[in-house]
Amino acid sequence: MRWVSIVFPQLALDGVLRAHPEPAQPLALLAGTPQRRVLQTVNAAARALGLRPGQSLTAAHALTKSFACAEYDPAEIERWQQFLAAWAYRFSSQVSLYYPRALLFEIESSLGLFGPWPQFEARLRKELTELGFRHRIVAAPNPVAARVLANIHDGLAVDDDALNQALAPLPIDRAGLDPQAAIALSRMGLRTLAQVQALPRHTLARRFEAGLLKHLDTLIGQRPLALAFYQPPDQFEARIELNFDVQSHQALLFPLRRLTGDLSAFLCGRDSGVQRFDLHLEHAQQPDSVIKVGLLSAEREPSMLFELARGRLEQVQVTAPVRGVRLVAQDLPVFVPQRQDLFDDRPQQTLPWEQLRERLRARLGDDAVQSLRFHADHRPECAWQAAADKHPCQPLGTVHRPGWLLNEPTLLAEQGVQILMGPERIESGWWDGADIRRDYYLIRTRAGQQGWAYRTVGEHDGLWLQGWFA
């Protein structure tokens, strides 16, 4: 088997930066007691100003005041790790959160689907970069070796033959050993993992706990590591807290794009789509404003989800300042991709019908866009009915009917009108009080247009035009 370890060295910081419209600005995460606030971690821009982790907030302000602060929350680290596990679930069914701030998943069975490892690795890096998470990736024959090698390597891929050679130069303090055992070994003058592996096993067993030999065996694959695998939840919920009060739609677009992008990554991981979700605008002194977004079919394209949510958001009047945005999706049906032709002749700049339909519904309202359905009624004005669902119309068979019916029939001047076919008599509607007895004709006007006209049986008031043929 072959395993991948993805380490996220600054997961808490990345989680905060991806919620900021300008992630390149100096930022520091704070921890410690209210009496002594300490910089837990800083981004590259803050480090360039002289800020360092472990520095007190007072000392940092003495150096510069041009940096933003946010709270360091360990619970957010767990939440982001769960989110990344949901993202990785699309690539492997064996995803583990055994190590903090890291993902482990088996890829041997996935290479046939996602291509050889260099191509697969490039895809992982591209998607993680788009999601806004810095990372290191290592592939190895077992999960423990992959995780340990990721401590000092990025982009390394080793097989069984090269595993021992890659593990040998690892420093003692980066080899995943128990901290007390690593200190004791370093005091004995040992610096690399190869020196520890060269010692007699009975000597190590006598001087150290059994966990040391167990770890050495799992590193080289002689002892398997029992892992609990991740299972994706049945609903999605994400929230972005804003740093200031927002009362304009434009300022809400950035968090909205992030939330819909995260929803799309989650849906791709569990191979499902979303048919309806709620967007909560959180206010300080008022209940949340809930914007409901509904689709006619399950979708998961991030740009499409963003456009739909944006269209619904722009129809709502923001009456109170918004402190946070939360997205909740509970209806997650199985995603069925739309059928596409092998040679797609659709112009590059046009939208597929499904995306255009949903965009129009978001912009104009649910009732403004409806489909047509054939109804079992011989009367032309009753044969077509609006239907607010995604199912296609039933076929009419050999019945010849116009594609455009007029709102009200209009009387034709019979001079110059040529009858091409007919009559076709329709008698119907006696059960609902709208009884008709008409003879219908296929006609052609002087301009060459083909229409559908009728004459009421027993009357001689001329032909009434009811529709046009395309």
Secondary structure as GFF3:
##gff-version 3
##sequence-region A 1 470
A	DSSP	beta_strand	3	7	.	.	.	ID=ss1
A	DSSP	alpha_helix	11	17	.	.	.	ID=ss2
A	DSSP	beta_strand	27	32	.	.	.	ID=ss3
A	DSSP	beta_strand	37	42	.	.	.	ID=ss4
A	DSSP	alpha_helix	44	48	.	.	.	ID=ss5
A	DSSP	alpha_helix	57	63	.	.	.	ID=ss6
A	DSSP	beta_strand	68	71	.	.	.	ID=ss7
A	DSSP	alpha_helix	74	88	.	.	.	ID=ss8
A	DSSP	beta_strand	95	96	.	.	.	ID=ss9
A	DSSP	beta_strand	102	106	.	.	.	ID=ss10
A	DSSP	alpha_helix	111	114	.	.	.	ID=ss11
A	DSSP	alpha_helix	117	131	.	.	.	ID=ss12
A	DSSP	beta_strand	136	140	.	.	.	ID=ss13
A	DSSP	alpha_helix	143	149	.	.	.	ID=ss14
A	DSSP	beta_strand	156	157	.	.	.	ID=ss15
A	DSSP	alpha_helix	160	167	.	.	.	ID=ss16
A	DSSP	three_ten_helix	172	174	.	.	.	ID=ss17
A	DSSP	alpha_helix	179	187	.	.	.	ID=ss18
A	DSSP	alpha_helix	193	197	.	.	.	ID=ss19
A	DSSP	alpha_helix	201	207	.	.	.	ID=ss20
A	DSSP	alpha_helix	210	219	.	.	.	ID=ss21
A	DSSP	beta_strand	236	246	.	.	.	ID=ss22
A	DSSP	alpha_helix	249	269	.	.	.	ID=ss23
A	DSSP	beta_strand	274	283	.	.	.	ID=ss24
A	DSSP	beta_strand	289	299	.	.	.	ID=ss25
A	DSSP	alpha_helix	302	314	.	.	.	ID=ss26
A	DSSP	beta_strand	322	331	.	.	.	ID=ss27
A	DSSP	alpha_helix	353	364	.	.	.	ID=ss28
A	DSSP	three_ten_helix	366	368	.	.	.	ID=ss29
A	DSSP	beta_strand	371	374	.	.	.	ID=ss30
A	DSSP	alpha_helix	380	383	.	.	.	ID=ss31
A	DSSP	beta_strand	384	387	.	.	.	ID=ss32
A	DSSP	beta_strand	404	411	.	.	.	ID=ss33
A	DSSP	beta_strand	418	428	.	.	.	ID=ss34
A	DSSP	beta_strand	436	444	.	.	.	ID=ss35
A	DSSP	beta_strand	450	456	.	.	.	ID=ss36
A	DSSP	beta_strand	464	468	.	.	.	ID=ss37
###
